[in-house]
């Protein structure tokens, strides 16, 4: 029996997040872009408690501003790399960059890492993923043995098709990348969660810990949060808050919330009250 001075731990009531046969205790994934300094990025990853970090393959390979020395700045014996195909506008480019990402992971010591976050984004203004290019690239990458984590619009039909192709997860956006608008597609995300037999990772748009908790309370398997942490006034503090919110939302989902009613219900019993 649990005593008052020994609270329940999440691992006692939950199972690890499992993606393509690999297990993770944290359900928060973070990114490496948009940080003001490498030190802030390192501190934030540590504070978040995350175990998966996404890396833009093209930006690392070209040493783009903010990405110089990034591959060496993270301890890849403790953090699982999730190479992503950011910057790819069509399926052909995304497939090529995914292959480069797999080689990059191997060079950094993760020999068995076949993960790729698949992004096919031809739209430079709203950064909305192309469902057709994503499906085309996903089908080829699955054939090549990749564990594909596709970034998609919150479209239940696209999500189901990607799952049928063999993707390891589906990653619907909460709202446009970096917008901080929160969960604007709740109804569709709930449908995706209800129908999916693979982990559902809510990716993009989350701006605050309360929004992170909301996504997890809906039943999401995990979250991927970058901009809200990297662009915060104090990134490491926000990273810690997002990690805590992810855990809180997951525990709330597992515990089962009370039904919503149109009337009040007293929290104290009405029997045994003092009468005049």
Legacy VTK file of the C-alpha trace (Angstrom):
# vtk DataFile Version 3.0
C-alpha trace
ASCII
DATASET POLYDATA
POINTS 276 float
0.000 0.000 0.000
1.233 3.466 -0.834
1.958 5.684 2.176
1.469 9.442 2.251
5.220 10.044 2.153
5.729 7.780 -0.842
3.842 9.131 -3.861
3.140 6.986 -6.883
5.867 7.108 -9.504
4.941 7.247 -13.178
6.883 4.085 -13.972
4.791 2.189 -11.415
1.552 2.755 -13.318
2.693 3.292 -16.904
4.624 1.421 -19.561
7.573 2.925 -21.447
6.976 4.600 -24.782
7.901 2.022 -27.433
8.702 3.022 -31.003
9.873 0.416 -33.518
10.797 -1.918 -30.682
12.902 0.634 -28.776
11.674 1.812 -25.360
11.919 5.257 -23.795
10.928 6.417 -20.322
10.350 10.041 -21.336
7.384 10.931 -23.536
8.777 14.330 -24.456
10.936 14.727 -27.554
12.770 17.979 -28.146
14.640 19.643 -30.976
17.972 21.345 -31.514
17.009 24.315 -33.681
16.385 28.005 -32.871
18.419 28.126 -29.666
20.459 31.271 -29.094
23.505 29.270 -28.007
24.654 25.647 -27.936
24.903 25.912 -24.151
21.210 26.800 -23.873
20.385 23.823 -26.064
22.457 21.482 -23.907
20.931 22.793 -20.679
17.406 22.515 -22.066
17.806 18.921 -23.215
19.072 17.987 -19.765
16.324 19.918 -17.951
13.543 18.441 -20.096
14.428 14.860 -19.210
13.918 13.889 -22.853
15.580 10.855 -24.409
14.890 11.598 -28.093
16.224 14.699 -29.845
15.486 15.569 -33.436
18.295 16.901 -35.642
17.955 18.592 -39.035
20.315 16.578 -41.232
20.768 19.247 -43.900
21.563 21.996 -41.398
24.108 19.901 -39.525
25.847 18.801 -42.718
26.070 22.367 -44.066
27.032 23.803 -40.641
24.114 26.231 -40.927
24.028 29.098 -38.394
23.210 27.712 -34.949
24.180 24.173 -35.968
27.979 24.473 -35.913
29.335 21.742 -33.668
25.858 20.526 -32.792
26.571 16.855 -33.450
29.463 16.954 -30.980
27.537 18.973 -28.366
25.205 16.121 -27.381
26.067 12.896 -25.601
24.670 10.371 -28.078
25.279 7.507 -25.670
22.399 8.933 -23.598
20.220 10.646 -26.212
18.609 8.860 -29.161
19.007 10.801 -32.369
15.941 11.409 -34.516
17.300 12.695 -37.843
14.732 14.775 -39.699
14.286 15.766 -43.316
13.586 19.439 -42.605
13.966 21.588 -45.690
12.850 18.888 -48.133
10.106 19.990 -50.505
9.464 16.690 -52.277
9.624 12.953 -51.697
12.849 12.449 -53.658
14.793 14.936 -51.529
13.320 13.551 -48.315
14.384 9.995 -49.189
17.915 11.134 -49.962
18.235 13.158 -46.749
16.805 10.278 -44.692
19.590 8.038 -45.992
22.161 10.688 -45.058
20.607 10.932 -41.599
20.946 7.207 -41.036
24.622 7.379 -41.941
25.101 10.373 -39.649
23.590 8.454 -36.725
25.931 5.531 -37.412
28.964 7.813 -37.520
27.979 9.140 -34.090
27.852 5.643 -32.622
24.204 4.656 -33.050
24.758 1.734 -35.395
21.219 0.388 -35.066
19.453 3.736 -35.475
17.045 3.580 -38.421
14.743 6.338 -37.150
13.780 9.285 -39.340
11.343 12.087 -38.786
9.862 12.499 -42.237
9.045 16.064 -43.275
7.966 16.969 -46.803
7.076 20.658 -46.771
6.808 22.570 -50.065
4.946 25.522 -48.528
7.430 28.143 -47.194
4.837 30.392 -45.526
2.621 28.094 -43.485
5.017 25.097 -43.415
2.189 22.619 -43.845
3.239 19.074 -44.781
2.461 17.673 -48.230
0.356 14.503 -47.677
1.095 13.108 -51.149
4.848 13.576 -50.954
4.862 12.252 -47.401
3.030 9.078 -48.409
5.353 8.539 -51.380
8.499 8.994 -49.321
7.198 6.947 -46.388
6.409 3.966 -48.575
9.940 3.892 -50.004
11.671 4.468 -46.665
9.697 1.699 -44.948
10.820 -0.653 -47.731
14.409 0.365 -46.963
14.040 -0.584 -43.315
13.576 2.851 -41.785
11.459 3.453 -38.691
9.479 6.319 -40.181
7.939 9.001 -37.955
5.956 11.138 -40.401
4.965 14.746 -39.682
1.431 15.268 -40.998
-1.609 17.473 -40.905
-4.186 16.262 -38.387
-5.902 14.169 -41.058
-7.233 10.829 -39.761
-7.284 9.269 -43.241
-3.669 10.178 -43.981
-2.651 8.948 -40.514
-4.339 5.598 -41.048
-2.806 5.181 -44.509
0.690 5.894 -43.160
0.139 3.355 -40.403
-0.953 0.777 -42.995
2.213 1.463 -45.013
4.239 0.539 -41.945
5.214 3.829 -40.281
6.409 3.527 -36.680
4.334 6.489 -35.482
2.167 9.269 -36.834
2.917 12.875 -35.863
-0.064 15.201 -36.389
0.467 18.919 -35.926
-1.403 20.718 -33.163
-1.125 23.950 -35.154
1.465 25.364 -37.591
5.160 24.948 -36.741
6.441 27.587 -34.331
3.075 29.359 -34.152
2.491 28.743 -30.449
-1.230 28.506 -31.169
-1.655 25.318 -29.147
-3.995 22.459 -30.060
-6.213 23.824 -32.835
-7.049 20.425 -34.341
-8.285 18.667 -31.200
-11.243 16.856 -32.786
-9.149 15.325 -35.583
-6.267 14.475 -33.257
-8.690 12.648 -30.974
-9.912 10.612 -33.962
-6.318 9.774 -34.915
-5.544 8.696 -31.342
-8.702 6.609 -31.152
-7.959 4.764 -34.398
-4.170 4.403 -34.249
-2.376 1.205 -33.313
0.999 2.979 -33.380
2.143 5.812 -31.085
0.648 9.224 -31.844
3.105 12.077 -31.289
1.633 15.583 -31.280
4.159 17.757 -33.081
4.180 21.521 -33.700
2.220 24.436 -32.293
2.438 23.746 -28.565
3.410 26.975 -26.810
2.852 26.435 -23.100
3.049 23.613 -20.542
-0.749 23.716 -20.143
-1.100 22.949 -23.857
1.422 20.121 -23.533
-0.598 18.655 -20.666
-3.812 18.996 -22.682
-2.350 17.024 -25.593
-1.273 14.229 -23.249
-4.640 14.240 -21.451
-6.237 13.570 -24.846
-4.284 10.315 -25.012
-1.309 11.286 -27.164
1.590 8.878 -26.759
4.228 11.617 -26.780
4.990 15.210 -27.743
7.676 16.876 -29.828
8.355 20.449 -28.687
11.092 22.722 -30.019
10.199 26.394 -30.599
8.317 26.865 -27.320
11.443 25.795 -25.442
14.202 27.251 -27.627
12.604 30.690 -27.969
11.495 31.053 -24.355
13.111 33.741 -22.214
14.679 31.003 -20.084
14.806 27.882 -22.310
16.042 25.437 -19.666
13.308 26.456 -17.226
10.665 26.096 -19.953
12.144 22.722 -20.896
11.748 21.520 -17.328
8.167 22.818 -17.248
7.345 21.031 -20.510
8.803 17.796 -19.172
6.725 18.051 -16.016
3.588 18.933 -17.989
4.088 15.929 -20.261
4.265 13.657 -17.234
1.282 15.325 -15.552
-0.865 15.052 -18.669
0.042 11.393 -19.125
-0.788 10.561 -15.496
-4.079 12.452 -15.783
-4.973 10.436 -18.891
-4.129 7.151 -17.202
-6.030 8.035 -14.036
-9.327 8.781 -15.814
-10.951 12.162 -15.306
-14.388 12.654 -13.757
-17.367 12.987 -16.122
-18.410 16.492 -17.151
-21.864 17.330 -15.747
-24.364 20.130 -16.199
-25.024 20.298 -12.463
-23.092 20.500 -9.215
-22.242 17.527 -7.018
-21.307 18.165 -3.398
-17.856 16.904 -2.442
-18.985 16.376 1.171
-21.807 13.949 2.028
-25.212 15.444 2.770
-25.990 12.841 5.434
-25.082 13.432 9.020
-25.241 17.212 8.780
-26.166 19.345 11.797
-29.763 20.542 11.720
-31.275 23.379 13.725
LINES 1 277
276 0 1 2 3 4 5 6 7 8 9 10 11 12 13 14 15 16 17 18 19 20 21 22 23 24 25 26 27 28 29 30 31 32 33 34 35 36 37 38 39 40 41 42 43 44 45 46 47 48 49 50 51 52 53 54 55 56 57 58 59 60 61 62 63 64 65 66 67 68 69 70 71 72 73 74 75 76 77 78 79 80 81 82 83 84 85 86 87 88 89 90 91 92 93 94 95 96 97 98 99 100 101 102 103 104 105 106 107 108 109 110 111 112 113 114 115 116 117 118 119 120 121 122 123 124 125 126 127 128 129 130 131 132 133 134 135 136 137 138 139 140 141 142 143 144 145 146 147 148 149 150 151 152 153 154 155 156 157 158 159 160 161 162 163 164 165 166 167 168 169 170 171 172 173 174 175 176 177 178 179 180 181 182 183 184 185 186 187 188 189 190 191 192 193 194 195 196 197 198 199 200 201 202 203 204 205 206 207 208 209 210 211 212 213 214 215 216 217 218 219 220 221 222 223 224 225 226 227 228 229 230 231 232 233 234 235 236 237 238 239 240 241 242 243 244 245 246 247 248 249 250 251 252 253 254 255 256 257 258 259 260 261 262 263 264 265 266 267 268 269 270 271 272 273 274 275
